[in-house]
Structures are given as structure tokens and as C-alpha cells.
């Protein structure tokens, strides 16, 4: 009984919602319309069983007017459409229609039979309503509600039932693209229902919107929901298990959105599909049933069930403070039900019911049953939980465990926040204050090298007033061969627990000793350059070695080379002029900015350069004839000289150069070379020789890739 009442309320509420969009009145009729290119289909229904019975006797009056913008619907001029009024068919005509329908659609014919039986005015009127007093009246009303509800349900799902009840009408006298206003009424005493509709091509996908679906992927099941709409009243779900190639209906009956009597809010349609395989893709379609006895596609989507079942919760057996800086945790877990266990994580908090923070940097293996925490709060409360995590990311937690700490914890490792040394060797070291409640003071130690044994310089324990010094002063001698000094700090608490040493701080003393001068050991002269061979400064802190040069007679040296690499011991000076005298010397600079004395200089005279200008060689490989085309470029200054080209060649860059050919130079000439199949590349270089046997420098190196 409750089912058909819910269903009936759903049907009427959706229809009334559609009507309310067209009129501010509270209509006795609900109406909806669908426009096609050649017709307009109307669906309507009364809001009470009494009006339903009256309409079955007298019919529904349907009139039409052309839509006029700005004129209220009730002020338009209406004319009846063909077939108005639309009445319930007599039983004999209805039976003929049912017989014909049964040859096409058995379900539709059965629904029409139901509607015929429940809408018969003579059958409804029979019986003595006062036979059993108030109970008889209630039963009669309930019976009328039931017949009314089931009749409209049948009309929703069967076109022949809707037409036989007179609650479906078709207007074929329409023009495509034109908007009409339809008026439906039962009698003059009841208000009419109005609706605007435009004739046009109906789009079967007009309702489709895949984004409407809210999807929840669960363990071996999926559930989804979508909002209710006046365009549909129930839905079917279809599923594909083969990637969307074929679908089968998994809802044997229409799914409804049932609402309690009197509920005026909105509820989403929803459905859940279970007994699925986790991590398998399932394809779904939602088909919605409309008031026109058809089904339209609302949405299509893919869902994948996922493992949502957490593993068994671990049992945290012990949490013990085993060492001053270590808390040991031990746990166990049931073997049954943890086949997909991936591992464990450990979390710590300050309250039993507070927030816990992850302290295990990586996930612990599933075979791990213990953990050592070395980062716990030494002066506060420490609670621990162990989480079990499965391969799907589901987790479960143990009950929190509290740790009682042993009072033998040394202070934290001190941190030297700054350390400075001035030009006089005065040192100021500042230490970041330790925050331990039982902190007492520091011990400062120093050494001349990191690997040496450190000696105590000063101890700064709390004085009688409880004050602690966090700035320590020291001094050192600058005129020594040791360029650096090292410090570290150790903290003590009131129980004389000693912390580990701080990080070692390195201070560089102000340098007062200049580096040793570098030395020029040898030199070589040719007509294009001077080669200087030298020894770099032997001082450890020397970072730069400079080669200096000046022309004889000038006062100031110029820097011609800065050597930052002590493995380099030779410099070639090509920026010289032939026939001039030069003086070379060297100087070094250390990392403190001190310069060495200038080295002993050498004086030399460069040779005159009689070489002719350097030529250039060009070339390319021709894939068609398998030949190498070489060309040459010579300085215009040599245009009146008789020149010979010495052609050098090698097969790779590791081989030695060999003279390959000697040919006379002819302007714009090309030289074709044969290539061999076993070579991937050739390298060429040329040199010019004039009639006086003066030669040029070697040209550029030309690489030809075959």
C-alpha cells in the first residue's frame, strides 16, 4: 500500500513542478509537453482521485493559442484542438485496443488492462460506504487513492493506457519552430493548467549529462546518485562487463525515489551495485523513464570497485624507554585477514586523544614488529600508535601507548649560532641556548686541526643566581703557520650528563704572511709566440699565480696570464710583436689577499715574423658521385705571389698528419677527392709556400663526414 502511494506522490509532484514553472496558480491539473517537428505530445493528470473520476466521465478540455510575448497565458484567445475533449474510452473500445496492443507489447497491454479496471467510474462508485462506519470510509478512500495512483503509473509506462485514460493528447496541426500555449481543464469550476511548448525536432540525448552522476567506489561495490528532475520519475541501470561493447540491464524493475507523505524537499536518485571484482572497470548507463512511456539516456560512466577494508589493528605490546635517547616499541598483528598487508607506520603524539604525527620516515615492512624512536620529547608526554597499511592504502591503528621516561637524558647537542675572529685575533662565539629544564652550562674546546685532540678553553656553568652565559670569548696568535683554528661545544645538565659535541666550527685567522714568489724556469721563442715555463708558488694558501710582461723601457707590468690551476706550468704568449724586447716576471696571491714579492724577471727579444697570411680550406661530401669537393681561400695580399698548396690529410683525430699532395694554387679552384667505402670521415689541413720559400701557418682543420 505504501509503495503505490509513494509512487503516486512522486508522479504528481513532478507534474506539478512542471506546471508551476508556467503558472503561479495552484493547479488542479499537472501538465507537461514535448515538441516534435510534426506534432506536439501533451501529458497531463488531475491532482486528486475525485477530479480523476470526474475527468473519466466528462473528459479533458484542451485548447491552444499562439504564444504572444508579454501577454499572460490566461488572457490569450484559445481554440480547442482536434479530439477535444479527451475522454476515457468505453470498456469495449478499450478491450479492442488492448487485444491489438498485446500482439506488440505484452507489458504495455497488461498495464492498460490494470488502468481500465482501476479507472472504471461504475466500479469505483459501487459499495455501501457507511456499512462499517468510519473504518469503511477510510478503506474506501484508501482504495480510491490506490486505484488513482496505479492508473497514473500505468499511463506513465504505457502509451495505450495514457491515450485510453484520456491523459495523453497529440496535436498534429503545428508548424516547426512555432511556440504555442496549451490550456487543459476538466470543468469550469476548477482552474486550468497552462504550458508553453515549441514545435521542433526532439533530441533523444537532450537529458544526457555524464557530470550529473556522483560516484563512490567502494570495496567490491560502487554506488552513485544523481539529482531528481521533472523530466523523469524513475530509472534503470545497465552495466557492461566487457569494456562497453555490450550492456545488460541489472535493475529488473524501475528504481524510484520514494518520499514520505508531506515531504517537500528534493532527494537524489541513488543506486548501489555489489558483488563486483575489485579493480575491474565496469561501464554503466542510466536510462530514465519519462511520462511519455519511453526511456532516455541520462548518463554513461565508468566505475572501478576498490579495496576499502582495513587490515586488522596491530596490538602495541610494549613501549619502553630503553636508553637515554631511545624508546623501543614492539607490536604484533593477527595473521588472519592481513593477506594484503603492505607494512606499518609509527606515529607519536603528546595526548592520548590528540593529534599523532608520523615519525617513521619510510613505511616499515609487513614483517617488522619493532621500532626504535630517537626523536621523542625528552621533557614532555609521549604517546605512540602503530598503523597497519594494506596495498590499497587502507589503514587501522593500535590503541595509544604511553612511555615513562628514565631521568638520565643528556642535554641536546649544542648549536654554535655564530663565531667570529677579528684582525687582532679576538674571538667571539655565540651558542644557541639549550631549552632543557635541567640544563646547566657549556664547555668550550679548541684545536689547531680537526683531527687533533681538543683542549678545554672555558666552562660556563650557571652562577649562583641561575644565569647562564651563551657568549664565550677567546683569543689566538695570528703570526703562526697554522691558518685556521677549530672549536666545539659540549653541554651539561644538572646531573652532569654530557651531550655529544657540537658541530666543529672552523675559523680562519687573518693572514699576515705573504705567499712564496713563483719562479720562471725556462722560455722558448719562435716567430709567432713566446713560451714561458714556470713553477707556481709553493705556499699552500696561494690561489693565483700571475705572469707579468712589459716592453723594455716601460715602468708598469701588464698581466698576460692568471693561473688558477697549480698543475699548469706553461704559458704561450701569442700577443707579441716580432723584433721587440720584453721583460717577463711573476707574482702570487693567497686566499687572504696578500701578494708575494715579484719574482726575478727575464728579458728576451722576439723574432721577426716572416710568415705569409694563413689560408682557409673548405669542403663537402657529394652523396651522388661519392667524391669530396675541396676549395681554398687565400688572403688578397698574396694575389700576385706564386703559391703552392701543401695538402695534409688524416683519417681520424688521433692519427698523425701526413702531407698528401702538393699542388699549385689557382684562384677559385676546386679539387675533387675520391672516398673509400671503409672510411667514415676525413680530416684536411693546408699550408701555403711562396716562391721565396716563405710559408704560412697551418689552416683550419676541415672534418668531412661521409
TAJO-V860618 format. One line per field, one symbol per residue. phi: phi as a letter, one per 20 degrees, with the letter a starting at -180 (. if undefined). psi: psi as a letter, one per 30 degrees, with the letter a starting at -180 (. if undefined). burial: + if it has 9 or more other C-alpha atoms within 8 Angstrom, else -. A space follows every 50 residues. Layout:
phi=???
psi=???
burial=???
This chain:
phi=.ffffgfffgfffffffffffdbefefecdbbbcedfdacddcbafecff ffffffedndedcccffcfndggfdfedcfegnffedfffgfffffffgf fffdbffffffffffffedfffffffoefdgdmfffffffffffffffff ffffffdcfffffffndcccdeecdfnedcddccbdbfedfedcbdbdfa feefdfefbfffeedcedflaccbbbffbfebcbbcddcddcmnfbccfd dfcfeddfcffnfdedcffbbcdclddfmdfddccdddedfdlcccfeac bdccfcfdeffgffdefcbceecgdcdddcbbbfefndfdfdrccdccbd cfdeeddfdefcffffefcbbdddcfffccecdccddecefenfbcdfff cedeeeebefffffcefbbccefdneccdddfgfdffdfdrccecbbebf effedfebccegefenecedccdbbbeeecfeeccccbccdcdfemfdff ffffdddefffddfffffbeeabcccfcbcdddbdfgeffefdccdddbb fgoeeeededbddddfeecbcdedecdfndecddbcbccefenedfffff ecdbceefedfegfecccabdeffelcdddccccgffdfeeedcdeedbb ebfefefcfdbccfecgmfccedfddfedebcccbcbecefemfdeffff edddee
psi=eeefeeeeeeeeeeeeeeefffkfljlfkkkllkkleglkkkklklflee eeeeefeflkjklklkkkkfkkefflklkklkfkljlkkleeeeeeeeee effejeeeeeeeeeeeefgjeeeeflljfgegbeeeeeeeeeeeeeeeee eeeeeefkeeeeeefggkkkjfilkkfkklkkkklelffkklklkkkkkl kkjfgffkjfffkjkjjajgllllllllkfflflllkkkkghggekkkkf jflkklikklkfkfakkkklkkkahlkkgkkkkkkjkkklgghlkkkelk lkkjkljgjllkkljjekjkjflegkkkkkllkkfkghegkeallklklf legakkkkfjelkklffkglkkkggljfgakjkklkkkklffgkllklkk kkkkkkihklllklkjelkkkaffgkkkkkkkkkgkfgkealkkkllfle flkklkelkilkafggkkkgkkklllkeilfkflkkllkkkkafggkkll llkkkkkklkkfjllkklkkellkkafflkkkklklkfkegkfkkkklkk kkflekkkkfkjjfjffkgkkjjfilkkglklkkllllklfggkkllklk lkklkllkjgklkklkklllkjfeghlkjklkkkkffgfgljkkkjkkkl flffllkkkeljkkkkkglkkkkkllfgkfllklklkkkafggklllkal kkkjk.
burial=---+++++++++-+++++++-+----+++++++++++++++++++++-+- +++++++++++++++----------+---++--++++++----++-+++- ++---+-+++++++++-++++--+----+------++--+---+++++++ +++++++++++++++++++-+--+-+--++++++++----++++++++++ ---------+--+-+-++++++++++-+-+-++++++++++-+---+-+- +--+-++-+--------+++-------+--+++++++++++-+--+++++ --+++++--+++++++-++++--+-+++++++-----+--++++++++++ ++---+-+++---+--------+--+----++++++++++---+++++-+ +++-----++++++++--+-+---++++++++------++++++++++-- -----++-++++-----++--------+----+++++++++++---+++- ++--+-+-+++--+++++++----+-++++++++++++---+++++++++ +-------++-++-----+---+--+-+-+++++++++++---+++--+- +----++----+-++++-+-++---++++++++++-------++++++++ +-------+--+--+-------------+-++++++++++---++++++- -+-+--
